[in-house]
Amino acid sequence: MNMDRVEIMRKIEELLKKELNVITSINDKTALLQDNILDSLDFMNYVTMVESSFSISISNEDISDFKLGVVGNMVTYIEQRIKKC
């Protein structure tokens, strides 16, 4: 899979809006949990959807170590993971 940052961001935004019914504007600095956009259960569903959509595996340690609750951090993380494939 070869996607650039813009395509990854677009796909994440689509997941959040279509699958999790997020109506808030999403950008690189959006903090899904801290900004109360997702609760913890929705966040775990989001992580699962990201794993499925991008064919990657995300460990619990990576979620906290890379601060994947921030959209821009998730985009960077996905970029790095899919380049390794």
C-alpha positions in Angstrom: 0.0 0.0 0.0 1.4 3.3 -1.0 -0.4 6.4 0.3 0.8 9.9 1.1 0.0 11.9 4.2 -3.0 13.7 2.6 -4.6 10.4 1.5 -4.1 8.9 5.0 -5.6 12.0 6.6 -8.5 11.9 4.3 -9.2 8.2 5.0 -8.9 8.8 8.8 -11.4 11.7 8.6 -13.7 9.5 6.6 -13.5 6.7 9.2 -14.3 9.2 12.0 -17.2 10.8 10.2 -18.8 7.9 8.5 -18.2 5.1 11.0 -18.1 6.9 14.3 -20.4 9.8 13.4 -17.9 12.5 14.4 -19.3 15.9 13.3 -16.4 18.0 14.5 -13.8 19.3 12.1 -10.7 17.1 12.1 -7.1 18.3 11.6 -3.6 17.2 12.5 -3.9 18.7 16.0 -7.2 17.1 16.9 -6.9 15.2 20.2 -9.7 12.6 20.0 -9.9 11.8 23.7 -8.7 15.0 25.3 -11.1 17.1 23.1 -13.9 14.7 24.1 -14.6 13.8 20.5 -14.4 10.1 21.3 -14.9 8.2 24.5 -12.6 5.3 25.4 -14.8 2.6 23.7 -15.2 4.7 20.5 -11.4 5.2 20.5 -10.7 1.5 20.7 -13.2 1.0 17.8 -11.3 3.7 15.9 -8.0 1.9 16.5 -9.5 -1.3 15.2 -10.9 0.4 12.1 -7.5 2.0 11.4 -5.8 -1.4 11.7 -8.2 -2.9 9.3 -8.3 -0.1 6.8 -4.5 0.2 6.6 -3.6 -3.4 7.2 -1.4 -2.7 10.2 -1.3 -3.9 13.8 -1.2 -1.3 16.6 -0.1 -2.4 20.1 -1.4 -0.9 23.3 2.1 0.4 24.0 2.2 2.1 20.6 -1.1 3.8 21.4 0.4 5.6 24.4 4.1 5.8 23.3 3.2 7.5 20.0 0.2 9.4 21.5 -2.0 8.0 18.7 -5.1 9.8 20.1 -3.8 12.9 18.3 -4.8 12.6 14.6 -1.5 13.9 13.2 0.4 11.4 15.3 -1.7 8.6 14.0 -1.2 9.8 10.4 2.6 9.8 11.0 2.5 6.4 12.6 0.5 4.9 9.7 2.9 6.6 7.2 5.9 4.9 8.8 4.1 1.5 9.1 3.0 1.3 5.5 6.4 2.3 4.2 7.9 -0.7 5.9 5.5 -3.1 4.0 
